[in-house]
């Protein structure tokens, strides 16, 4: 396109040229030509439409318009053209009016094309990905970005912010997405692919279509929230009617592939495990292939909305074929062990299951019959025939199940009703708490028959009269069995609550209870009329027996409490130290233990003496006597006397163990002294006395049991003192038995040995003081007389004085308290005695030295005077 220029020279001033007729005529001719050319170009550009259905065609259209209009616009801007326009304006201004209108239109359309190209270019990358991108993930990532870019165009563009511009562009994008889906989901190719891959393809296609709609509505909300005055309120139907339909087709295709996959993955492996005949498997595979063959040979495009009716017929036919085939396979596979509904009995449940399968294919075939054109085809006739074959097999199965149940019920039910109410698990002529164990003898088959009868009637099947009668009595049987179970639970709980002594004590009561229960084991059946009275009688008897056992257990617990109190008594209570570190002496320590034992014995004997009265209370409840010597309670008295023996034995053993632990613990509880008993250093009291005190403490502990008087044989009455001789009285106590216990003897020996070791350790400590034995062992008089006779040099006296002075000082620096286990050894008296003896030696030696010195002085004086 090129604008025609004037044929004459237009150089010079515009005002001058505008007065030249030839020039004016020439430029007017050019202007007319220009106006016609621009008008024709604008008309052509406005009529142009995109070449193609996709959005990229719209971008190409605007680029072409922009190129064409830009070429004209650039020529209008040339100096020669501008000078022609100026000459015309100067010469004949009214002539340029039409031309200016055309030039204004050119500028407007050029600016629109330029603006549209600029904004649509921002969409080009996304649109190319949409049309040519490989992989579903590329499209899924492109759609949100594309719609976001469209939103920016809507907000910022001066021309694509109107419905008439944006709606067609959105329709083109929708068409592009539809075209991509149609290309990806090619049915002939798809049905020849791997099923898993085909499912993935149709799922991706459906997801893409749904994402397009979802992202659109998300963008609508974003446009509103952005504050823009122009909202996206386009016709949704024109944008998504086709894509929604295609999404529904994709979903149907996915369902088809899912069903095919289940047919292959479920039925064929199961047939492989239950049959060795490969013909069965091949037959099923052929049937599956026949079902899907119409999909492979479609003569129309299922994604085209004009073919929606034809596609619906194909889907309906497929569902009918699949439903009948699946139901048939389910029925065949589960014939031997049909799945039944919760709480349904086996037979009625199997019949209900068979009928439910039949209803499934009935429902489908009825819908199939409503579409006459389906039944008129060969495939339709085959489907109907297959349905009739399956239905016939199901009816035969139901009849067989029902007749088998009816025959067995009529035979078995009368026999079951003749069963006794109870059975005995163990029955021996032994009177122990385990001798009789009763169980409910209500066959679960009766309950099953009741349930089967109810469900059979609900299914509209006739039931035997006796079965109907029993079913009507269900509440009564349930009430009886519930009460009998509760009664037997109470009975067995009571039996388990009793120990052997209590079983012997209550043997008469147990025998009476057994006598009543045995009538339910030997006489009463489920057809008897006295079942209710039997339950009442048993419940009342068990209630009385239960009350008696609880009363006895309460008394037993009272006795056990007293025995626990006796067993937990501490027979070795020790005195507390005086003035902090001052500990009691050995005699004071053991005397305190003895005094405390006497107090504890009085307390324990009071507890013990209360036991016979409690046993007499049991006697009153069991034997209706209160003299403490009922023959019925002889074994019960013996049981408790043995318990008392065990408690007393444990009492002594635990206390001796505790005392032994005290002996070995490094916590001093008493103190003794180390003293000089010329010629030896010894303990005070000495080791023999301490050992004797320990043995006596052990003996006192064991002799505590002398205060617990034994009962006379077969009673709970204390034995009176027996006069063996005129001056000898024997009292029967637990001492004679308890003192012979190996455990007690072992503990007594162990304590004695540990005390001996302790005393030996203390004596070893005293041996360290033998280094000072010259201080007290030497005969002071003899030594001094010898020195007086010898009259040694002063240095000899100095040696003796230094030795004894050093001893007197050294003993004060030694440790004067030695703790060994539970005894504290006080060495201060020994140290004091050694120190006093050492000082006495120093005084005596000094006195002797003084006397010898005086004698020598007087002798020297005498010599001096004589001389």
C-alpha positions in Angstrom: 0.0 0.0 0.0 1.5 3.3 -1.2 0.0 6.8 -1.1 0.1 8.5 -4.5 2.2 11.8 -4.5 1.4 15.0 -6.5 2.8 15.1 -10.1 4.0 18.8 -9.8 6.7 20.3 -7.6 5.4 21.4 -4.2 8.6 22.9 -3.0 8.2 26.4 -1.5 6.1 28.2 1.0 2.8 26.7 1.8 1.0 30.0 1.6 2.4 30.7 -1.8 1.7 27.3 -3.2 -1.9 27.5 -1.9 -2.5 30.4 -4.3 -1.3 28.4 -7.4 -4.3 26.8 -9.0 -2.3 24.0 -10.7 -0.8 23.0 -7.4 -4.1 23.1 -5.5 -5.7 21.0 -8.2 -2.9 18.4 -8.2 -2.9 18.0 -4.3 -6.7 17.7 -4.3 -6.5 14.8 -6.7 -4.0 13.1 -4.4 -6.1 13.7 -1.3 -9.1 12.1 -3.0 -7.0 9.1 -3.9 -5.7 8.9 -0.4 -9.2 9.0 1.1 -10.4 6.2 -1.1 -7.4 4.0 -0.4 -7.5 4.5 3.4 -11.3 4.0 3.5 -11.0 0.8 1.4 -8.2 -0.6 3.6 -10.1 0.2 6.8 -13.2 -1.5 5.4 -11.2 -4.6 4.5 -9.5 -4.8 7.9 -12.7 -4.5 9.8 -14.2 -7.4 7.8 -11.3 -9.7 8.5 -11.8 -12.6 11.0 -9.3 -15.0 12.5 -8.2 -17.9 10.3 -8.8 -20.8 12.7 -10.8 -21.7 15.8 -7.9 -21.3 18.3 -6.8 -18.3 20.3 -3.5 -18.0 18.4 -5.5 -17.1 15.3 -6.9 -14.0 17.0 -3.4 -12.9 17.9 -2.3 -13.4 14.2 -5.3 -11.4 13.0 -4.4 -8.4 15.1 -0.8 -8.6 14.1 -1.8 -8.5 10.4 -4.1 -5.5 11.1 -1.4 -3.7 13.0 1.1 -4.3 10.2 -1.3 -3.0 7.5 -2.5 0.1 9.4 1.1 0.9 10.6 2.2 1.0 6.9 -0.4 3.7 6.1 0.2 5.6 9.3 3.9 5.8 8.7 3.3 7.2 5.2 0.9 9.8 6.6 3.7 11.0 8.8 6.0 11.6 5.8 7.0 15.3 5.3 5.7 15.3 1.7 2.3 14.0 2.8 2.1 16.5 5.6 2.9 19.4 3.2 0.2 18.3 0.9 -2.3 18.3 3.8 -1.0 21.8 4.8 -1.5 23.2 1.3 -5.0 21.8 1.1 -5.8 23.2 4.6 -4.5 26.6 3.5 -6.2 26.6 0.1 -9.6 24.9 0.8 -10.1 24.0 4.4 -13.6 22.8 3.9 -12.3 20.2 1.4 -10.1 18.4 3.9 -13.0 17.6 6.3 -13.8 14.1 4.9 -10.2 13.3 4.6 -9.5 14.3 8.3 -12.4 12.0 9.3 -10.8 9.1 7.4 -7.4 9.9 8.9 -8.9 10.0 12.4 -10.5 6.6 11.8 -7.1 5.2 10.6 -5.4 6.6 13.7 -8.1 5.1 16.0 -8.0 1.6 14.5 -4.2 1.7 14.3 -4.0 2.5 18.0 -6.5 -0.3 18.8 -4.5 -2.9 16.7 -1.3 -1.7 18.3 -2.7 -1.9 21.8 -4.3 -5.3 21.2 -1.1 -6.8 19.8 0.9 -5.5 22.8 -1.5 -7.1 25.4 -2.3 -10.3 23.4 1.5 -10.9 23.0 1.6 -11.5 26.8 -0.7 -14.5 26.3 1.2 -16.0 23.4 3.6 -18.2 25.4 0.8 -19.7 27.4 -1.4 -20.2 24.4 1.4 -22.0 22.5 1.9 -24.3 25.5 -1.8 -24.9 25.4 -1.9 -25.8 21.8 1.4 -27.6 21.3 2.7 -28.4 24.8 3.4 -32.1 25.5 2.2 -33.8 28.6 -0.9 -33.2 30.8 1.3 -31.5 33.4 2.2 -28.7 30.9 -1.4 -28.0 30.3 -2.4 -28.2 34.0 0.4 -25.6 34.8 -0.5 -23.4 31.8 -4.2 -22.9 32.5 -3.8 -21.0 35.9 -1.0 -18.8 34.4 -3.1 -18.1 31.3 -6.1 -17.0 33.2 -4.0 -14.8 35.4 -2.6 -13.2 32.3 -6.1 -12.7 30.9 -7.1 -11.0 34.2 -4.2 -8.6 33.7 -5.3 -7.9 30.1 -8.9 -7.3 31.3 -7.7 -4.8 33.9 -5.1 -2.9 31.9 -6.2 -3.1 28.2 -8.4 -0.3 26.7 -10.1 -2.7 24.3 -10.1 -6.3 25.8 -11.9 -5.0 28.8 -15.3 -5.6 27.2 -17.5 -8.7 26.9 -17.5 -8.5 23.1 -13.7 -8.9 23.0 -13.0 -11.2 26.0 -15.9 -13.7 25.6 -14.8 -14.8 22.0 -11.2 -15.1 23.2 -12.3 -17.3 26.1 -14.4 -19.4 23.7 -11.4 -19.9 21.5 -9.4 -21.0 24.5 -12.1 -23.4 25.5 -12.1 -24.8 22.0 -8.4 -25.3 22.1 -8.6 -27.2 25.4 -11.4 -29.4 24.0 -9.3 -30.1 20.9 -6.3 -31.2 23.0 -8.6 -33.5 25.0 -10.2 -35.0 21.9 -6.8 -35.6 20.4 -5.4 -37.3 23.6 -8.5 -39.4 24.2 -8.8 -41.3 20.9 -11.1 -44.2 21.6 -9.9 -46.7 19.0 -6.3 -46.2 20.1 -7.3 -46.0 23.8 -9.1 -49.4 23.9 -6.0 -51.1 22.4 -3.7 -49.7 25.1 -2.9 -51.0 28.5 -5.9 -50.5 30.8 -3.9 -48.7 33.5 -2.4 -46.3 30.9 -5.9 -45.7 29.4 -7.3 -44.8 32.9 -4.5 -42.4 33.4 -5.2 -40.7 30.1 -8.9 -40.2 30.6 -8.3 -39.1 34.2 -5.8 -36.5 33.0 -8.2 -35.3 30.3 -11.1 -35.0 32.8 -8.9 -33.2 35.3 -7.8 -30.7 32.6 -11.4 -29.9 31.6 -12.5 -29.5 35.2 -9.4 -27.4 36.0 -10.3 -25.0 33.2 -13.7 -24.3 34.7 -12.4 -24.1 38.3 -9.6 -21.7 37.4 -12.1 -19.6 35.5 -14.3 -19.1 38.5 -11.3 -18.5 40.7 -10.2 -15.7 38.3 -13.8 -14.2 38.4 -13.4 -13.9 42.2 -9.9 -12.3 41.8 -11.3 -9.7 39.3 -14.0 -8.7 41.8 -11.5 -8.5 44.7 -9.1 -6.5 42.7 -11.4 -3.5 42.9 -12.1 -3.3 39.1 -15.3 -1.8 38.2 -15.8 -4.3 35.3 -16.5 -7.9 36.5 -16.4 -11.1 34.6 -20.1 -11.9 34.3 -20.0 -13.8 31.0 -22.4 -16.5 29.8 -21.0 -19.6 31.5 -23.0 -21.9 29.3 -21.4 -20.8 26.1 -18.0 -21.2 27.7 -18.3 -24.6 29.5 -21.3 -26.5 28.0 -19.0 -28.5 25.7 -16.2 -29.0 28.2 -18.6 -30.1 30.9 -20.1 -32.6 28.5 -16.6 -33.9 27.5 -15.7 -34.2 31.2 -18.7 -36.4 31.8 -17.7 -38.6 28.8 -14.2 -38.9 30.3 -15.7 -40.0 33.6 -17.9 -42.6 31.8 -14.8 -43.8 30.0 -12.9 -44.1 33.3 -15.8 -46.1 34.8 -15.7 -48.4 31.7 -12.0 -49.0 32.1 -12.4 -49.5 35.9 -15.0 -52.2 35.3 -12.9 -53.9 32.7 -9.9 -53.8 35.0 -12.0 -55.4 37.8 -13.2 -58.1 35.4 -9.6 -59.0 34.5 -8.0 -58.5 37.9 -10.7 -60.0 40.1 -12.6 -62.7 38.3 -9.8 -64.2 36.2 -7.3 -64.6 39.1 -10.0 -66.1 41.3 -11.1 -68.5 38.5 -7.4 -69.5 38.1 -7.3 -70.5 41.8 -10.6 -72.4 41.8 -10.5 -74.2 38.5 -8.0 -76.1 36.5 -9.9 -75.8 33.3 -8.4 -73.0 31.1 -11.5 -73.0 29.0 -13.4 -71.2 31.8 -10.8 -68.5 31.9 -10.7 -68.1 28.1 -14.5 -68.0 28.0 -14.6 -65.1 30.5 -11.9 -63.3 28.5 -13.9 -63.6 25.3 -17.0 -62.3 27.1 -15.1 -59.3 28.3 -13.8 -58.6 24.9 -17.3 -58.8 23.4 -18.5 -56.3 26.0 -16.0 -53.7 25.1 -16.0 -54.3 21.3 -18.7 -51.6 20.6 -16.4 -49.0 22.2 -13.6 -49.9 19.7 -15.8 -49.7 16.7 -17.7 -46.5 17.3 -19.0 -44.8 14.1 -19.4 -41.4 15.7 -17.4 -39.0 17.9 -18.6 -39.4 21.5 -17.2 -36.0 22.4 -19.5 -34.3 20.0 -22.7 -33.1 21.8 -24.8 -33.8 18.8 -24.0 -37.5 19.4 -24.9 -37.5 23.1 -28.0 -39.7 22.5 -26.0 -42.3 20.6 -23.3 -42.3 23.2 -25.8 -42.8 26.0 -27.2 -45.9 24.3 -23.7 -47.3 24.0 -23.1 -46.7 27.7 -26.4 -48.2 28.7 -25.7 -51.3 26.7 -22.3 -51.6 28.2 -23.6 -51.3 31.8 -26.3 -53.9 31.1 -23.7 -56.4 29.7 -21.2 -55.7 32.5 -23.8 -55.8 35.3 -25.2 -59.2 34.2 -21.6 -60.6 33.7 -20.4 -59.3 37.1 -23.4 -60.5 39.0 -23.1 -63.9 37.3 -19.4 -64.2 38.3 -20.2 -63.1 41.9 -23.0 -65.6 42.1 -20.9 -68.5 40.7 -17.9 -67.8 43.0 -19.8 -67.4 46.2 -22.3 -70.3 45.9 -20.6 -72.4 48.6 -20.0 -69.5 51.0 -22.3 -66.6 50.2 -21.7 -63.3 51.9 -24.6 -62.5 54.2 -25.8 -59.2 55.6 -25.0 -58.4 59.2 -27.2 -60.3 61.8 -28.7 -62.5 59.0 -28.7 -66.3 59.5 -26.9 -68.5 57.0 -29.8 -69.8 54.9 -32.1 -66.8 54.8 -29.0 -64.7 54.4 -27.9 -66.7 51.3 -31.4 -66.4 49.8 -31.4 -62.7 50.5 -28.0 -62.4 48.9 -29.2 -64.3 45.8 -32.3 -62.2 45.5 -30.3 -59.0 45.9 -28.1 -60.0 43.0 -31.2 -60.8 40.9 -32.6 -57.3 41.8 -29.5 -55.7 40.5 -29.8 -57.2 37.1 -33.6 -56.8 37.1 -33.2 -53.1 37.7 -30.7 -52.9 34.9 -32.8 -55.0 32.4 -35.9 -52.9 33.2 -34.1 -49.7 32.3 -32.7 -51.5 29.2 -36.3 -52.5 28.2 -37.4 -48.9 28.4 -35.1 -48.1 25.4 -36.8 -50.3 22.7 -34.1 -49.7 20.1 -31.6 -51.4 22.4 -33.6 -54.6 22.7 -34.2 -54.8 19.0 -30.5 -55.3 18.3 -28.7 -58.6 18.3 -26.7 -57.5 21.3 -29.9 -56.6 23.1 -31.4 -60.0 22.5 -28.1 -61.7 23.7 -28.2 -59.6 26.9 -31.8 -60.6 27.5 -31.1 -64.3 27.1 -28.0 -64.1 29.4 -30.2 -62.4 32.0 -32.8 -65.2 31.8 -30.1 -67.8 32.2 -28.6 -66.2 35.3 -32.0 -65.6 36.8 -33.0 -69.2 36.4 -29.8 -70.4 38.2 -30.5 -68.0 41.1 -34.0 -69.3 41.5 -32.8 -72.9 41.5 -30.2 -72.0 44.1 -32.9 -70.3 46.3 -35.2 -73.4 46.1 -32.5 -75.8 47.0 -31.4 -73.8 50.0 -34.9 -73.4 51.3 -35.9 -77.0 51.0 -32.7 -78.2 52.7 -33.4 -75.9 55.6 -37.0 -76.9 56.0 -36.3 -80.6 56.0 -33.5 -80.3 58.6 -35.6 -78.0 60.8 -38.5 -80.4 60.9 -36.2 -83.2 61.9 -33.8 -81.5 64.3 -36.0 -79.0 66.2 -38.1 -81.6 68.2 -34.9 -83.3 69.3 -33.3 -80.0 70.4 -36.4 -79.1 72.5 -36.0 -82.4 74.4 -32.5 -81.3 75.8 -32.3 -80.6 79.5 -31.8 -77.1 80.7 -28.3 -77.7 82.1 -25.4 -80.0 81.6 -22.7 -81.0 84.0 -19.1 -80.6 82.8 -17.7 -82.7 85.7 -19.6 -85.0 87.9 -17.7 -86.9 90.6 -18.6 -88.2 94.0 -16.3 -85.7 95.6 -17.4 -82.8 97.8 -15.0 -80.1 96.7 -15.8 -76.7 95.2 -14.7 -78.0 91.7 -16.8 -81.2 91.8 -19.8 -79.8 89.8 -19.7 -77.3 87.1 -23.1 -76.6 85.3 -23.4 -75.0 81.9 -26.4 -73.8 80.0 -27.7 -76.5 77.6 -29.5 -74.2 75.1 -28.3 -75.2 71.6 -27.3 -72.3 69.4 -29.1 -74.1 66.6 -32.5 -73.3 68.3 -31.6 -69.6 68.2 -30.5 -70.0 64.6 -33.8 -71.7 63.7 -35.7 -68.9 65.3 -33.8 -66.2 63.3 -34.1 -68.2 60.1 -37.8 -68.6 60.6 -38.3 -64.9 61.1 -36.3 -64.0 58.0 -37.9 -66.8 55.9 -41.3 -65.3 56.7 -40.0 -61.9 55.7 -38.9 -63.4 52.4 -42.5 -64.7 51.9 -41.5 -68.4 52.3 -43.7 -70.9 54.3 -42.1 -72.2 57.5 -42.9 -75.4 59.6 -45.5 -74.9 62.3 -43.2 -76.0 65.1 -40.6 -73.5 63.9 -43.2 -70.7 63.9 -44.3 -71.7 67.4 -40.8 -71.6 68.7 -40.1 -68.3 67.0 -43.2 -66.8 68.6 -41.7 -67.9 72.0 -38.4 -66.3 71.3 -38.8 -63.6 74.0 -39.6 -66.3 76.6 -36.5 -68.4 75.6 -34.3 -65.4 75.6 -35.6 -64.4 79.1 -35.0 -68.0 80.4 -31.5 -68.3 78.9 -30.6 -64.9 80.2 -31.7 -65.6 83.7 -30.2 -69.1 83.7 -26.8 -67.7 82.5 -26.9 -65.0 85.2 -27.9 -67.6 87.8 -25.0 -70.0 86.7 -22.6 -67.1 86.7 -23.5 -66.3 90.3 -23.2 -70.0 91.2 -19.7 -70.4 89.7 -18.5 -67.1 91.1 -19.6 -68.3 94.6 -17.8 -71.6 94.1 -14.7 -69.8 93.0 -14.9 -67.5 96.0 -14.6 -70.4 98.5 -11.3 -71.8 99.6 -11.0 -75.5 100.6 -11.7 -74.9 104.2 -14.9 -72.9 103.4 -16.0 -75.6 101.0 -15.8 -78.2 103.8 -17.5 -75.8 106.2 -20.4 -75.2 103.8 -20.6 -78.7 102.4 -24.3 -79.2 103.5 -25.3 -75.9 101.8 -23.5 -76.8 98.6 -25.1 -80.3 98.6 -28.5 -78.7 98.9 -27.8 -76.3 96.1 -26.6 -79.1 93.9 -29.8 -81.1 94.6 -31.9 -78.2 93.3 -29.6 -77.6 90.3 -29.6 -81.2 89.3 -33.3 -81.1 88.5 -32.4 -78.7 85.6 -29.8 -81.3 84.5 -31.9 -84.5 84.8 -35.6 -83.6 84.7 -36.5 -80.3 83.1 -36.3 -79.8 79.3 -37.0 -76.8 77.1 -40.5 -78.1 76.6 -41.2 -78.2 80.3 -43.7 -75.8 82.0 -41.8 -75.4 85.2 -38.7 -73.6 83.9 -39.7 -70.3 85.5 -40.3 -71.9 89.0 -36.9 -73.7 88.7 -35.1 -70.4 88.0 -36.8 -68.7 90.9 -36.0 -71.5 93.3 -32.3 -71.6 92.2 -32.0 -67.9 92.4 -33.4 -67.7 95.9 -31.2 -70.6 97.1 -28.1 -69.1 95.6 -29.0 -65.7 97.1 -29.2 -67.2 100.6 -25.9 -69.1 100.0 -24.3 -65.9 98.7 -25.4 -64.0 101.8 -23.9 -66.6 104.0 -20.6 -66.7 102.1 -20.4 -62.9 102.3 -21.0 -63.0 106.1 -18.3 -65.6 106.5 -15.9 -63.7 104.3 -16.5 -60.5 106.4 -15.7 -62.5 109.6 -12.7 -64.1 107.9 -11.4 -60.7 106.8 -11.8 -59.5 110.5 -9.8 -62.5 111.7 -7.2 -61.9 108.9 -6.9 -58.3 109.9 -6.1 -59.3 113.4 -3.5 -61.8 112.2 -1.9 -59.2 109.9 -1.7 -56.9 112.9 0.0 -59.7 114.9 2.3 -60.6 112.0 3.4 -57.0 111.5 4.3 -56.4 115.1 7.9 -55.2 115.7 9.4 -57.2 118.6 12.7 -55.4 118.5 12.1 -51.8 119.4 15.3 -49.9 120.3 15.8 -47.0 122.7 16.7 -43.6 121.3 20.1 -42.2 122.1 20.4 -39.8 125.1 21.8 -36.3 124.6 22.4 -36.8 121.0 25.6 -38.9 120.9 25.0 -40.7 124.2 24.0 -44.3 123.5 22.6 -46.8 126.0 24.8 -49.5 127.4 24.4 -53.1 126.4 22.3 -54.1 129.5 20.2 -51.0 129.2 19.6 -51.7 125.5 18.5 -55.3 125.9 16.4 -54.5 129.0 14.6 -51.9 126.9 13.9 -54.4 124.1 12.6 -56.8 126.7 10.2 -54.3 128.2 8.8 -53.2 124.8 8.3 -56.9 123.9 6.2 -57.4 127.0 3.9 -54.5 126.0 3.6 -55.8 122.4 2.8 -59.3 123.7 -0.1 -58.0 125.7 -1.4 -56.3 122.6 -1.0 -59.3 120.3 -2.6 -61.7 122.9 -5.7 -59.4 123.0 -6.0 -59.7 119.2 -5.5 -63.5 119.4 -8.1 -64.0 122.2 -10.7 -62.2 120.0 -10.4 -64.8 117.3 -12.4 -67.6 118.9 -15.4 -65.4 119.5 -15.4 -64.6 115.8 -15.3 -68.3 114.9 -18.2 -68.9 117.3 -20.1 -66.3 115.3 -19.4 -68.3 112.2 -20.5 -71.4 114.1 -23.8 -69.7 114.9 -24.5 -68.9 111.3 -23.5 -72.4 109.9 -24.4 -74.8 112.7 -26.8 -72.7 114.9 -24.6 -73.4 118.0 -22.3 -71.1 119.9 -20.1 -73.3 122.1 -17.0 -73.2 120.0 -16.8 -77.0 119.5 -19.3 -77.8 116.8 -18.2 -80.9 114.8 -19.3 -79.2 111.6 -16.6 -76.6 112.1 -13.8 -78.9 113.2 -11.9 -78.6 109.9 -12.6 -74.8 109.9 -11.1 -74.4 113.4 -8.1 -76.5 112.3 -7.7 -74.2 109.2 -7.5 -71.1 111.3 -5.3 -72.7 113.9 -2.9 -73.6 111.1 -3.1 -70.0 109.8 -2.2 -68.7 113.3 0.8 -71.0 113.4 1.9 -69.7 110.0 1.5 -66.1 111.2 3.4 -66.6 114.4 6.2 -68.4 112.5 6.4 -65.5 110.1 6.3 -63.0 113.0 9.3 -64.6 114.6 11.2 -65.1 111.3 10.6 -61.5 110.1 11.7 -60.0 113.5 14.8 -62.1 113.7 15.7 -61.2 110.1 15.1 -57.5 111.0 17.3 -57.9 114.1 20.0 -59.6 112.1 19.9 -56.7 109.6 20.2 -54.3 112.5 23.3 -56.1 113.8 24.9 -55.9 110.3 23.9 -52.3 109.7 26.5 -49.5 110.2 24.2 -47.7 112.6 25.4 -47.8 116.3 22.5 -48.5 118.7 24.4 -49.3 122.0 27.8 -48.7 123.4 30.4 -50.6 125.5 33.7 -49.5 127.0 37.3 -50.6 126.7 39.0 -50.8 130.1 42.2 -52.1 131.7 41.7 -55.2 133.7 45.3 -56.0 134.7 47.0 -57.6 133.1 44.8 -57.3 130.0 42.7 -54.7 128.1 39.1 -55.9 127.9 35.5 -54.9 127.0 33.0 -53.9 129.6 30.7 -55.8 129.5 32.9 -58.5 128.1 32.3 -60.4 124.9 30.8 -63.4 126.7 28.3 -61.3 128.5 27.3 -59.4 125.3 26.8 -62.7 123.4 24.8 -64.1 126.3 22.5 -60.9 126.2 22.1 -61.4 122.4 21.1 -65.1 122.7 18.7 -64.2 125.5 17.1 -61.5 123.3 16.6 -64.1 120.5 15.2 -66.6 123.0 12.8 -63.9 124.4 11.6 -63.2 120.8 10.9 -66.9 120.2 9.3 -67.4 123.6 6.7 -64.7 122.7 4.8 -67.6 121.2 4.3 -69.2 124.6 1.6 -66.6 125.3 -0.5 -68.0 122.4 -2.4 -70.9 123.9 -3.4 -73.8 121.5 -7.0 -74.8 121.1 -8.4 -78.1 122.1 -8.8 -80.6 119.3 -11.8 -80.0 117.1 -12.7 -76.7 118.9 -11.6 -73.1 119.2 -11.4 -73.2 123.0 -8.0 -72.7 124.6 -6.4 -75.8 126.3 -6.5 -75.4 130.1 -3.1 -75.8 132.0 -2.2 -79.5 132.5 -0.9 -80.6 135.9 1.7 -83.2 135.0 3.1 -83.5 138.5 2.2 -81.9 141.8 4.4 -78.9 141.3 4.6 -78.9 137.5 2.0 -77.3 135.2 2.2 -77.6 131.4 0.6 -75.1 129.1 0.1 -76.1 125.5 1.2 -73.1 123.3 2.5 -72.6 119.8 6.0 -72.3 121.2 6.8 -76.0 120.9 6.0 -76.0 117.2 7.3 -72.5 116.2 10.6 -72.9 118.0 11.3 -76.0 115.9 10.9 -74.2 112.7 14.1 -74.6 110.5 13.8 -70.9 109.4 13.8 -69.7 113.0 16.7 -71.9 114.0 18.7 -70.7 111.0 18.1 -67.1 111.8 19.0 -67.6 115.5 22.3 -69.2 114.5 23.0 -66.6 111.9 22.5 -63.7 114.4 24.8 -65.4 117.0 27.5 -65.9 114.4 27.3 -62.3 113.2 27.6 -61.0 116.8 30.6 -63.3 117.5 32.3 -61.9 114.3 31.5 -58.4 115.5 32.9 -59.0 119.0 36.0 -60.5 117.4 36.4 -57.4 115.3 36.2 -55.2 118.5 38.8 -57.3 120.3 41.1 -56.8 117.3 40.7 -53.1 117.8 41.9 -53.5 121.4 45.0 -55.4 120.3 46.4 -52.1 119.0 46.6 -50.9 122.7 48.9 -53.7 123.7 51.9 -51.5 122.7 51.2 -49.6 126.0 51.0 -52.8 128.1 54.3 -51.9 130.0 52.4 -49.0 131.5 50.2 -51.4 133.5 51.9 -54.8 133.3 55.2 -53.7 134.9 55.7 -54.1 138.7 56.3 -50.5 139.6 57.8 -51.3 143.0 60.2 -53.9 141.8 61.4 -51.6 138.9 61.9 -48.7 141.3 63.8 -50.8 143.8 66.1 -52.1 141.1 66.8 -48.6 139.9 67.3 -47.4 143.5 69.8 -50.2 144.0 71.6 -49.7 140.7 71.6 -45.9 140.9 71.9 -45.5 137.1 73.0 -42.3 135.4 70.5 -39.5 134.9 70.3 -40.3 131.2 68.6 -43.6 132.1 66.1 -41.8 134.2 65.6 -39.3 131.3 64.8 -42.2 128.8 62.2 -43.6 131.2 60.6 -40.2 131.8 60.5 -39.4 128.1 58.8 -42.8 127.3 56.0 -42.4 129.9 55.5 -38.7 129.1 55.1 -39.6 125.4 52.6 -42.3 126.2 50.5 -39.9 128.3 50.5 -37.5 125.4 50.0 -40.0 122.6 46.8 -41.7 124.0 45.0 -38.4 124.1 45.5 -38.0 120.4 44.0 -41.4 119.4 40.4 -41.9 118.1 38.4 -42.6 121.3 35.2 -43.8 119.6 35.0 -46.8 117.3 31.7 -47.7 115.6 31.5 -51.3 114.4 28.0 -52.2 113.0 25.4 -51.8 115.8 27.9 -51.3 118.6 29.9 -48.2 119.6 33.1 -48.9 121.4 34.1 -46.1 123.9 37.9 -46.1 124.2 38.1 -43.0 126.5 38.1 -45.0 129.8 41.0 -47.1 128.4 42.9 -44.0 127.3 42.3 -42.3 130.6 43.6 -45.4 132.5 46.7 -45.6 130.3 47.4 -41.9 130.8 47.0 -42.0 134.6 49.3 -45.0 134.8 51.9 -43.2 132.6 51.7 -40.1 134.8 52.0 -42.2 137.9 55.3 -43.7 136.5 56.5 -40.2 135.8 55.8 -39.1 139.3 57.4 -42.2 140.9 60.5 -42.0 138.7 60.8 -38.3 139.5 60.5 -39.0 143.2 63.1 -41.7 143.0 65.5 -39.5 141.0 65.0 -36.7 143.6 65.8 -39.1 146.5 68.9 -40.5 144.8 70.1 -36.9 144.0 69.6 -35.8 147.6 71.5 -38.8 148.9 74.4 -38.0 146.5 74.3 -34.4 147.5 74.5 -35.3 151.2 77.3 -37.7 150.5 79.3 -35.0 148.7 78.7 -32.6 151.5 80.1 -35.1 154.0 83.1 -35.7 151.8 83.7 -32.0 151.6 83.5 -31.5 155.3 85.8 -34.4 156.0 88.2 -33.2 153.5 
